[in-house]
Amino acid sequence: MKNKNSTSTKPVSSDIIDEVYEKRRKARRFQLMVVLVILVLLLSIGNAAFSVFLYTSSIRDERIKMADGTASLAATFIDTEKVDNYLENGKTEPGYKETQDVLRNILRNANGVTYLYVVKIDEDGCHFVFDTDTEAEGSLEAYEPGEVIPFEDAFKPYLPALFEGKPIDPIESNDVSGWVITVYHPVYDNAGKCVCYVGADVSLDDVSESITHFLIRVVLWSALFLVLILSVAAWLSHNYQKITEWEALAEKQEQSKQLIREIVTAFSKTVDMKDKYTNGHSFRVAKYTAMLTKELGYDEETVEKYYNIALMHDIGKIGIPEEVLNKPGKLTDEEFAIIKSHTVLGYNVLKDIGIMPDLAEGAVAHHERPDGKGYPKGLKQDEIPRVAQIIAVADTFDAMYSNRPYRKRMNFEKAVSIIKEVSGTQLTSDVVDAFLRLVDQEHFRAPDDHGGGTTEDINNIRKKFENEDKNE
């Protein structure tokens, strides 16, 4: 007989145990997902902040480099012996207007630079020598030569160095001119004394808007990344399997090469657009350079590199006044000297591009000659960079064998004969040999060339070509 106060226990069923274990597994899974969400959110926030920092730094560095290059280029056109005369006599001083026009032309072609000027620093303030601002609607009132303005607060820490004529770091300020970065490039006379500074301003007023757009893109990509991570985590929690990560390095490298090609192509289009007499010249010279480089046995990477360098060989023409660059008649000796300066100007523009340090070689040396009679340095034989030797042949051929508004192209056979005759003197011999081999393989002749072109005496042709070469 059972005791009324006694109790009996029933064994716990396996279904209940399984249910408890399943609840615990779901709880652990949920906890893991929460941890992953928090980690991914923290990573996304940190990535967004770091990306904005890098993006902002990139914009600043890019604009500082543009301002520095522009100021450096402008400094080459300042006559140091006339700075004091410019301050005293202003626009009536001979050469003042011509120099101011060159500075304005440089500013027009300097993408992103908003203000270009020349000042002399004295204890009482900045004495304006040149101001590129015009009276156009929306522009600030231009400072007159000799006009003095006080130093802005942002410049005061740099005054000791400025008074001594030393280089200074870029200055960031936010005043009447807006939020700008100013680069000061010292201009030295023959004795090494700083006589003035070229100032170039780049605006940062649009940076906050750009950062906002960039941040939105980063957030969207981070959200997509979060969804992807959570999806993978959920899959892993159910399947307990490891997955391998894949790399896209090859594709990224190809994208980088394509970006370089697009940037270089854009710059070369700018040159050809400015020089109406040589439309398409840069692209043809680049194509011929690639053909010659390949024929000479170089690998595909070098062929690609030399193609890009050739596209930029005439970049210095951006700094040449249009009235000289596009003059239809024969140039004076002074004008020819200005044209020849495009090699040095091109070098100054390209020398600091770290991603392709060889770009500047093609710009500065493509008019050098094996006999030492070229310019700007009079290099001889192997002193001339290899890429410049190849560009020289491509450039010379295209100069003769292309239609211009002021003349028709030369007869193909005649142009080839001139290339052959100047081998070893004006052009490097083995590059000419490669050119002639390609000619024998029926390259270089235009599809629409069925004969014709000038067949004058070769000496007359050469004389004409040498005159026309002053426009190349």
Number of C-alpha atoms within 10 A of each C-alpha: 3 6 6 6 5 6 7 4 5 5 5 8 8 9 9 10 11 11 11 12 12 12 12 12 12 12 12 13 16 14 12 15 16 13 12 16 17 12 13 19 16 12 14 19 15 12 15 20 14 12 16 17 12 12 17 17 12 12 15 17 12 13 22 22 16 21 30 23 21 28 29 22 22 27 21 14 15 23 16 18 11 15 20 15 18 21 20 14 14 20 18 11 13 13 12 21 14 13 16 20 13 19 26 22 18 22 24 17 15 19 13 17 23 16 22 26 23 29 25 25 21 14 11 10 16 20 21 24 28 30 20 20 17 13 9 8 7 7 9 12 12 13 18 15 21 20 15 18 12 10 14 11 10 13 13 10 9 15 18 11 11 22 13 12 21 17 16 14 10 16 15 16 18 13 10 6 11 11 17 19 20 24 29 25 28 24 26 18 14 8 6 9 14 21 19 28 27 24 23 28 28 22 21 20 12 9 15 11 11 15 17 12 12 17 17 13 13 19 16 12 14 19 15 12 15 19 14 12 15 17 12 12 18 16 12 13 15 9 9 10 8 7 8 5 5 6 8 7 9 9 10 11 11 11 12 12 13 12 12 16 17 13 11 20 16 13 16 22 19 15 25 20 14 18 20 15 20 20 18 16 22 23 19 18 26 24 19 24 30 25 20 26 26 16 16 16 11 12 10 12 9 15 22 18 19 26 24 27 26 34 29 28 32 25 28 24 24 25 28 22 20 15 9 17 23 15 13 13 11 12 18 11 10 10 19 17 12 18 21 21 19 23 24 20 24 26 22 19 23 24 17 14 12 9 8 14 12 18 27 25 23 31 30 29 29 28 28 25 25 21 15 16 15 17 17 16 15 16 19 16 18 10 14 22 17 19 24 27 28 29 31 27 26 27 24 21 22 21 22 26 22 19 15 14 10 9 11 13 16 23 19 22 16 19 24 19 13 17 22 16 13 13 17 16 16 21 25 24 19 14 23 24 17 19 28 19 14 15 14 10 9 10 14 20 13 11 7 6 10 9 10 11 16 14 14 12 9 13 10 11 17 16 11 12 16 12 14 18 14 18 23 20
